[in-house]
Amino acid sequence: MNIKKHLKLFNTYSRKKEEVIPLNKNHINMYTCGPTIYDFAHIGNFRTYVFEDLLRKTLKFLGYNVIQVMNITDLDDKTLNGAIKKNISLYEFTEPFRQAFFEDLDALFIEKAEFYPKATQYIEKMIEIIQDLKNKKFAYKGADGSIYFSIDKFKDYGKLSHLNLKDLKKGASNRITQDEYDKENASDFVLWKIFDPKRDGNIFWDSPFGKGRPGWHIECSAMSLSLLKNTLDIHCGGIDNIFPHHENEIAQSEAYTNEKFVNIWAHSEHLIVDNKKMSKSLGNFFTLRDLIKMGYSGREVRYMLMHTHYKTQLNFTLEGLKASRSSLQRIDDFIDRLNSIKENNDFSLIDTILKEEREKFNNALIDDLNISIALSSLFDLIKKVNTLIDQDKISKNEAHKTIKYLKEIDMILSVIFTKEIEEVPDSIIEAMEKREDARKNKNFALSDELRDYILEQGYIIEDTKEGPKAKKK
């Protein structure tokens, strides 16, 4: 397939927008950091996953063949602690959260990646990389018996995060053993943690370095290098992954392969809730499941997470989620109007509108996934076509053309034709018909009584050219 247009993405490494030009013709190799399965993923995680889904679908829409790997971290400090605390195996502890993650992906209409490797499946590759780094003197054995990567030996350390490493502590005297740490440290990081029964329980793997387990950072390098190429076209993640995780990935991967690790790094900004950092202690911590229990749909949550540009901090509020519901209702009402058109004669007005809005939509997305402009073009289309419908200047055939276009862009958005179709109960239809008869017979008391009954059942009545219709409130 010929590429329609090249996508431009903001590259964290170069700090500018760059055209996505794959190394292998029309094939894109993309690695995306996935969940750590010690708990249910929260909406901050899903903000990143929805951005990556939008990127994937845009690339496919433009004609690229995408091979995406999203890792599943089932081995790190958090999963280990959880399994030990519950006195169960690592698999028994993580598997329910892994399954829940895929259920959540389905609820948010996130397309499946080609590969979902688990860290525990790639221990052998991690050992191979660590051994090679040790042989090349990039890695060394610490006094505690663990194996560390020496950042002083990798001259380009810090090139992704653009941190002033001279102002940060670094070197073997300041080793980091834990998997995660903040950007106040630039330190030799652990590649292999020597077994500690007090810390690790009975969870360990054998290696040439002794019993133990890999550090978190080496896991992604092992999985990406095993399933993709030495050089990736795109690597994605949340902005909090830039340092230290992605910085460490670059160091260990390039020291191992002697090749450039990634061409374009794309990172999504933080999600905050009610202008505050999301925290369980503040009571503003939400998983997707929490929101669904509150009555919101995955479609509404997806729209909310998607509608702000990925490089802009997203302030998540329940009011904003209600606004997303209203926006989607406007789309649903528009499609209902299109489906109700019976006119057979074309008016030759719709083609120009569709051409203009298609161009706006496409140009917005290829410009660093400018979703705000893309959605604006969608609602401009709705406004223009609704005007034609009001003026009886659109035919059934032209309405079908419009629906066809909506289906085309929904290959990317996944919010237009994803609603669950709810059948209106027979009791509501019967009450609505009786109400119509009462109105015709000027029995307004009965008409009002039936209207109130319909409202109490959670439905509203809308008057259309084809007669009254009941809709869920």
HUNORKA-V358960 format. One record per helix or strand. SS is the DSSP state (@ for helix, = for strand). FROM is the first residue (numbers start at 0). TO is the last residue. If there is no record, write none. Layout:
ss	from	to
SS	FROM	TO
SS	FROM	TO
This chain:
ss	from	to
=	7	10
=	15	18
=	23	23
=	26	31
=	35	35
=	41	41
@	42	60
=	64	69
=	71	72
@	76	85
@	89	106
=	114	114
=	117	117
@	118	134
=	138	140
=	146	148
@	150	152
@	164	166
=	168	168
@	171	173
=	175	175
=	184	184
=	188	193
@	196	199
=	204	204
=	211	213
@	215	226
=	231	237
@	238	256
=	261	267
=	270	272
=	275	275
@	279	281
=	286	286
@	287	292
@	297	305
=	313	315
@	317	338
@	349	365
=	366	366
@	370	389
@	395	412
@	425	439
@	443	455
=	458	463
=	466	471
